Amino acid sequence: MSFSASSSSIIILPDSTLTAQCKRCNGDRNTSSINLDYFIGNADGVFNIGGSHYSRTARSIVIKYSDCSTILHAMLQKRDQSWQAASINLDSFIANQDGELCFTLDPFDQSLEELADDSAMFWPLSNQSHCEAVEASVSRCGTTRNNLREDINSCIASGIHIASVSVNAAFEAIEQAQKTMYGCVGDTTEVIESQALQLSAIFDDAIRDWMNLADLVGRSSQELKEFQHTTLHDTFLEIEWAEQRIHFDIRRNDARSKSIAVAIKSLERQIELNEGARQTAQEQQSSASDRTIGFSVASVFLPFVFIPLAIIASQEREHWNDERVKLDEKIKNANQEQELHESSLNTLKLSLETAKKNKKKCSELRDTTGLFKEGCCDLEIRIHAYKDHITTYQQHLACVELTAVGALQWSKNLEEAQGLLEQALGLRSEMITLREKCILLGSVTDVERVAVTATGASGYNHRPVGVAKDLSG
């Protein structure tokens, strides 16, 4: 399906991404895009299909619609640093396939001589290196994600521990205040005020620690989002790019294999016909040779009759000998060309097998990266759950502080203060339950375990800067 004829709102973005509203087979419209930098290069001021990153040495990049085609125009830099105007018809290698922009070329637009040229035959045949690069990127992405998750879990666990110690100290201070009041005699006002100040200071520390924990969780969430929007997103893009190049290699080389197979059959037929003609020439040469000998013998008796016939027969013999030599040369050249095509065909078959294996490998890498994404989503859900539980915990802690400190500040007598402190201590079990829920949220989920196992990659020590370092500081 023609790209320009079946698309609308065609634009090119600053990063050289071509975007259009493409028509599907069912008539619907779909927004699709393709990055031209992946498929077009700059060859000394001329657009080069099969190259890459032309925009690095280009300026004034625009697209124009002309004669039902979309033309890419730009000023391209040459090797001598001068600039040259260049243009290329994007419809010659970009198609709309059911609503998706795809890179494609007519595989039969070259002659057999070009197909037999090794430099032309295996362009780009770089899918092996593409696949290896993607595999390394997925490995680094998995290592980064695992380190990020470990840092987040470790920092939050450490923060919960510190905050829990502060809360335990606060409840111990309440118990100590009770003991102090039980042994108090005479005027208790000064004792109550002193205990109130101590409890207030201890609760301030506990509330501050839980506020720090809330900030830590917030920064962890931001670190996770940055990873998803940068490293994980870029890994998916790299996989998509490699899959497009491998898909193109498979289609192009498969088409060339068919073209070469047709050429081989044509050569076989040509060789067969030439061998038949050679056999005929051999027979005619032998017949002319026999006539030459016969006429030469007969010329002894009738020279005026047989000498001219002997000369004619001799000329025929030389003619058929020349024809036989020419046919031998044609057969030799055809056999050599056939061997070249057969060698090229075998190489193409091996290349196709490798490309199909790499296509399968890229699919597996995409699935693995998908598990990374699922693990990140699960971790993000747990981080939000942390936030909710910490908020609830802070509210309960404020309630305990109000009950305990208020008991000492506003109670009219010792008995009333002791009773309110007892109520504050009664909230301890509820606080413990909330804290345990926070701790349980730190466990690794099954999705994450699968993702960790699926990476199967080590050897990279790329730890994300931020979570452990920033939060501990």
N, C-alpha and C positions, 0 to 999 in steps of 0.2 A: 504494500500500500504506500502510495506516494506520501512523503513526509509533509511537504508544503501544501499539497492539494487537499490533504485531509486534516490539517491542523490550523489553529487560529491563535491569536495573542502570542505570536512568536517573538521572544526577546532573548537577549544575551546579557547575563549578569556580569558584574565586575570581575568575578573569579573565572570567567570564560565558560560558565555553565549555560547551555542552551535550554530554554524552557518554553513549553508550548502546551496549548490545550489540544490534545490529540483525540481524534474520533475513533471509537471502538467499532467492532463489527456489528454490535447491536444498536449503534447510533448514539450511544452515550458519549460524553466527553470526559477525558481524564487528564489531569495535570501531570505531565511527565518532564523529566529533565535529563540531560547527559552532559558531562564535562568534556568539552572539546580538547582540553589540554592532554587528555589521556590518549588521543588518537591523531593529533596534528602536531607537526614540528615545524621548525624554521630551517630550511636548507639554503643558506646564503641568500636570504631575501625572497624565497619562494616557499609557499605552503607545501609541506611534505606529509602526505597521508601515510601513517604508520610510524611517524615520529611522535614526539611528546613535548609538552610545555612550550608551545610556540609563543604563548603570551608573555613569557619572561623577556623576550626580545622583540616585543611588539608594542605599538601604541595606536591610538585612534581606531580602536576595534569597534566596528559596527556591522550590522547585518541589514541587507536591503532585499526587498522582494521584487524580482524581475522575471518576466516570462514564466510565471507559475513555478518559480524556483527561489529558494532562499540563498543569497550570496553573502559570504563572509568577506568583508573588506578590512584591511589593516595596513599600517606602515610597518614593514619588517626590517630589522637591522641586519646588515650584511657583515661579512667578515672584516671588511675594511672600515667598519663603524659607520658607514653611510646608511641612509634609509631608502627603502624602495617600496612603492605601492604594490600590494598583492591582493588577489581575490581568489575565491574558490567556491564552487557550487556545492553547498552542503547536501543537496538532494542526491548527489552522486555516490554518497557513502553513508547517509543517514536515512533510515526508513521508519515508518510508523507501523509497528506490528501490534495490532489490536489495542491501541491506546498507549503504547510504550515506545519511546524513542530508542532506537537500536542502531549500533554501528554495523554496517554491512557493505560489502563490495560485490560486484558481479565477478564471480570466479572465472568466467570464461572470456574476460576482456583482454587476454593475453594470447600471443601466438605460441605455437608449440616450441619455437626456439627459446622464448622467454621462460616457458615452463621447464625446459631442460636446463636452464641456467640455475645453478645452485644458489646464487646470490638472490635470485628472485623467488625461488621455489619455497624456501623455508622462512619467509618473513611472516610474523616476527619470531615464531618458535622460541619464545622466551618464557613460556608458561611455567617451565620447571623452576626458573629463578623467581617468578612471581609467587608460585606456591610456597617455595621455601621462605621467601620474605614474609608472606602472610602467616606462615606457621610460627616464625620467630616473633611476629607482632602479637599473635594470639597468646604465645607463651609469656611474653612480657606483660600483656594485659592481665592474664591470669595471676601471675606473680604479684603484680601491683594490687590487684583486687584482694588477694589473700592477705597481703601485708596490711592493706587498708582496713580490712575487716578485723584482723587481729589487733591492730592498734586501737581501733574504736572500742572493741570489747574490753581490751586491757585497760584503757584509760577510764572507761565508764565503771568497770569493776573497781579500779583503784579509787575513783571518786566516790562511789557508793560506800566503800570501806571507810574512807576518811570522814564522810558525812555521818555514817552510822556510829563511828567512835564519838563524834561530837554529841549525837543524840543520847547515846548511852551515858556520856558524862553528865548531860543535863538531867536525866532521870536519877542518876546517882546523887547529884546535887540536891534533888528534891527529897530523896530518902535521908540524906545527911541533914537537911533543914528540919525534917520531922524529928530526927533524933535529938537535934539541938534544942528544939522547942519542948520536947518531953522532959528534958532535964532543966528547963528554965524555971526560976522562981523569982518572985518579986515583980518589978516593972519589966514587962516584955517588949515594950515599944522599941527600944534601941536594938534588941536582938532581932525583932521582926524586920526592921528597916535594913539591918546589916545583911540578913539572909536574902531579902528582896533584891538588894544590889548585886549580891553574888549570883543569884539565879538569873537576873536580867543579863549580866555579862556573859554567863555560860550559854544562855539561849541565843544571845546575839551571835556568838561564835557558831553555834549549830545552824542557825538560819543562814548565816553567811556561807557556810560550807555547802549547804544544799542549793543556795543560789549559784555558787561556783559550779556545782554539778549540772545545774540546768544550763548554764552557759556552755559547759563542756559538751553536753549533748547537742546543743544548737550548732556549735562549730563542727562537730562530727557529722551532722546532717549536711552541712555546707560542703565539707570535704567529699562526702559521698556523691553529692550532686555534681561537683566539679569533675570527679572521675567519670561519671556517666556521660557528661556533656563533652568531655574531651577524649580521654584515652579509649573508653568503650565505644563512643561514637566513631572515632577515627578508625578503630579496628574493623567495625562493620563496613565502613566506606572502603577500606583497603581490600576486604574480602570481595565486596561487590565489584570493584575495579578489576581484580584478578579474575573473577568469574567471567566478566565481559570479555577480557582479552583471551582467555582460554576458549570460551565459546566461539569467538571469532576465528581463532586458530583451527579449531575442529572443523567448522564449516568451510573455511577456505581450503584447508589441506585435503578435506574429504572431496571437495569439488575438483581439486587438482589431481587427486588420485584417479577420479573417474576420467578426467581429460587425458591423462597419461595412458590409462588403460585403452582408451579409444585410439590414441596415437600408436600404441604397440600393435593393436589389431590391424591398423592401417599399414604399418610397416611390414607385418607378417604377410599381408595380402600383396604388398608391393614386392617383397622378396620372392614370393611364390610366382608372381607374374614374370619377374625378371629371370628367375631360374628357368621358367618355361621358354622364354624368349632366348635365353642363352643356349638351351638345348637345341632349339631350332637353328640358331646361328651355327652351332657346332656341326649339326647335320648338313646344313647348306655349305659350310666350309669344306667338309669332307667330300660332299658330292662334287663341288667345284674342283677340288683337288684331283678327284678321280677323272673328271672330264679333261682337265688340263693334261694329265698323263696320257689319256687315250688319244686326245687330239694331237699331242706331240708325236706319238708313235705313228698315227695315221698320216701326219704331214710328210712323212718320208715318201709316201706313194702319191699323195695329192697335196703338195705344199700350198698351192694357191687357195685351196678350199679349207684345209684344216689348221694352217698356221693362224689365220685370223680368229678361228674358233678357239684355238688354244690360248691366244692372247686374251680373248674375252673371258674364258673360263678362269684364267689366272687372275684377272682383275676382280672377278666375282669372289674368288678365294680370298684375296686380300681384303675385299670389302667385308666379307662375313667374319674374317679374322679380327678386323677393327671393331666390328659390332660386338663380337664376343668379348674382346678386351674391355670395351666400354661397359658392357653388362656386368662383367666381373667386378669392375670398380664400383658400379652402382650397388651390387649385392654386398660388397665389402662395406661400403659406407652405411648402407641400411642396417647391416648387422651391428656395426659399431653404435649407430644411433639407437637401435633397439636395446643393446646392452646398457647404454646410458639411461634410457627410460626405465628399464627394469630395475637398475640400481637405484634410481630416484624414487621409483614406486615403492621399493622395499624400505627405503629410508623414511618415506612419507607414512607408511604403515606403522613403523616403529614410533614415529612422532605422534601419530594419532592415538596409539595405545597409551603412550605416556601422557598425552593431553587428557584422555578420558580418565586415567588414574588420578591425575591432578584435579580434574573436575570433581571427582568423588571425594578427594581429600579436602578440597575447598568446602564442599557441602558438610563434611564432618566438622571442619573448623568453624563453620557458621553455627552448627548445632552446639558446639562447645561454647562459643561466645554467647549464644542464646542462654546457656545455663549460667554464665557469668551475670547476664542481665537479670535473670530470675533471682539469683542470689542477692544482687544489689537491691532489687525491689523488696525482697523479704527483709533484708537488713534495714531498709528505709522504713518499712512498716514497724519493725521492732523499735527503731529509734523514736518514731512518733509515739509509740506506746510508752517508751521511757519518759518522754515529755509529759504525757498525760498523768502517769503515775507520780512523777516528781512533783507536778503541780498539786496533785491531791495530797501528797505527803507534806508539802510545804504548808498547805492549808491546815492540815491536822496539827502540824508542829506549831503553827501560830496559835491554834486553839489551846494546845497544852501550855504554851508560854502565857497566854492570857489567863488561863485557869490557875497556873502555879504562881506566877509573879503577882497577878491580881489578888490572889488569896492573901498574900502577905501585905500588899499595899493598901487594900481596902477592908480587910477583916477587922472587926471590932474587938475581938478577943482572941486568945490563944487557941481555944477550942474550935472556933470557926475557921481559923487559919489552917489548923491541922486537918480539919474535915475537907477543905478545898484542896489541900495538897494530896489527900488520899484520892480525891476525884481525878486529879491530874495523873497520879500513878496508875489509875485504872485504865487510862488511855494507852498504856505501854503495849499491851497485847495487840491492839489495833495497829499501832505504829510498826510493830514487828512484822505483822502480816503484810502491810504495805511494802515494807523493805524487802521481804522475801519475794514478793511479786516482781520487784525491780531486778533482783538478782536472777530470778528464773528467766527473765527476758534476755539475759546474756548468753543463753545456751545456743549452740549452732544448730540450725534446722537441717532437715533431711535434704532440702534443695541445695543448700550450701555444701553439704558433704558430697553430693553427687557432682557438683561443679568443681570442687577441689580435686576429686578423683579423676574427672574427665580431662583436666588440663594435662596431666602426665608430664608436665614440663618443669624443669628446674634449671639451675645454672645462671639465673638472672637475679641480681640483688638490687633491683630498682624499688626502693621503698619510697612511698609518697611523703613529701615534706609537708608537715603541717599538723597532723592529728596528734601523734604522741609528743612531738617536740613543742608545738604551740600550746597544747592544752596543759602539759605538765609545767610549762613556764608561767 
